Amino acid sequence: MSKPREFYNNFQSKLISDYTISNKRMESAIINLGSFIPSSTENILDIGCGIGWSTHEFAKALPHSKVVGVDLSPVLINTASKLFSRENLRFETLDVTRELPENLFDIIVMIDVYEHIPKDNRQAFNLSLNKILSSQGRIIMACPSKFHQLWLQKNNPKGLQPVDEDIDFEVISRLSKDVNAEVTFFEYQNIWNQNDYFYAVLTKNPRYGVDEQFPELKLESKEERQARLKNQLKVEVKKNTNKNGLEKILSKLKKKVKPK
Ligand SMILES: C[S@@+](CC[C@H](N)C(=O)[O-])C[C@H]1O[C@@H](n2cnc3c(N)ncnc32)[C@H](O)[C@@H]1O
């Protein structure tokens, strides 16, 4: 098994913990990046969807769109498929550096994913994104900033993942050129620290002077998420469960879902 796949097969406690305790990084990315998805969107691809939290929220907010979540890890995709089921939503295990779904997408989402594409694969990946991004499609993405990566490299290298590249505006401009798009939005964010993340939107053939409609994104509440974990995964998190308690509960889940 490849090192990244093995790593992400063991990443589900972290992602379920983010989901359960309302991780600020994810909530902010879903709400803010989701605000760039027009109501008229037909097809959405969520790359590196993990346990499918963002994928599900977008499928819920845009019931007329077909939404696909893909991830390298079969363990995460297995959990996503159990947690979330909707008619307009499906999940697939895929290494996006090797292949991408063949149809066209109006929106391609990457939340904390582009930095995990190895630098050597980047341009080929960019060109393959171009093939599946529709003529007025958008890539909407969140990445840790180069400032945050530098801080991790110096102060907490264990916090870095097997592939964890530095992504800055120059890299985003290159991606934008490779997919024949314009950078229509780029903004640093203060999630845990000043300027630790950025959000970017790359748009092919941006419209001018058109009033687009955007749906209201209302995330499921913490209580609804905990009920989903209980009903779909048989993981019961009590109101006062702290981080340690959660780790204990999730370690049982890990044994139930064996990596392929
Ligand atoms: C930092 S996690 C982000 C997960 C989720 N989007 C979030 O923000 O919580 C990175 C995700 O990208 C996925 N990933 C990394 N390399 C990938 C690849 N080559 N193909 C598909 N998914 C990949 C990992 O399995 C993991 O779920």
The ligand as a MOL file (V3000), in Angstrom:
LIG
                    3D

  0  0  0     0  0            999 V3000
M  V30 BEGIN CTAB
M  V30 COUNTS 27 29 0 0 0
M  V30 BEGIN ATOM
M  V30 1 C -6.1520 17.1040 4.7920 0
M  V30 2 S -7.2980 15.9150 4.1910 0 CHG=1
M  V30 3 C -8.6900 16.9470 3.8240 0
M  V30 4 C -10.0170 16.1970 3.8970 0
M  V30 5 C -11.2430 17.1130 3.8070 0
M  V30 6 N -11.3340 17.7290 2.5050 0
M  V30 7 C -11.1290 18.1700 4.9020 0
M  V30 8 O -10.7800 19.3120 4.5840 0
M  V30 9 O -11.3760 17.8280 6.0720 0 CHG=-1
M  V30 10 C -6.6890 15.5460 2.5720 0
M  V30 11 C -7.5660 14.5530 1.8500 0
M  V30 12 O -7.0820 14.4220 0.5070 0
M  V30 13 C -7.0790 13.0550 0.1600 0
M  V30 14 N -6.0500 12.8410 -0.8670 0
M  V30 15 C -4.7130 13.0260 -0.7540 0
M  V30 16 N -4.1000 12.6770 -1.9000 0
M  V30 17 C -5.0780 12.2770 -2.7530 0
M  V30 18 C -5.0790 11.7640 -4.0870 0
M  V30 19 N -3.9540 11.6250 -4.7730 0
M  V30 20 N -6.2700 11.4220 -4.6560 0
M  V30 21 C -7.4350 11.5710 -3.9520 0
M  V30 22 N -7.4990 12.0450 -2.6930 0
M  V30 23 C -6.3250 12.3840 -2.0920 0
M  V30 24 C -6.7410 12.3320 1.4770 0
M  V30 25 O -7.1110 10.9710 1.4700 0
M  V30 26 C -7.5090 13.1690 2.4900 0
M  V30 27 O -8.8120 12.7050 2.7030 0
M  V30 END ATOM
M  V30 BEGIN BOND
M  V30 1 1 1 2
M  V30 2 1 2 3
M  V30 3 1 2 10
M  V30 4 1 3 4
M  V30 5 1 4 5
M  V30 6 1 5 6
M  V30 7 1 5 7
M  V30 8 2 7 8
M  V30 9 1 7 9
M  V30 10 1 10 11
M  V30 11 1 11 12
M  V30 12 1 11 26
M  V30 13 1 12 13
M  V30 14 1 13 14
M  V30 15 1 13 24
M  V30 16 1 14 15
M  V30 17 1 14 23
M  V30 18 2 15 16
M  V30 19 1 16 17
M  V30 20 1 17 18
M  V30 21 2 17 23
M  V30 22 1 18 19
M  V30 23 2 18 20
M  V30 24 1 20 21
M  V30 25 2 21 22
M  V30 26 1 22 23
M  V30 27 1 24 25
M  V30 28 1 24 26
M  V30 29 1 26 27
M  V30 END BOND
M  V30 END CTAB
M  END
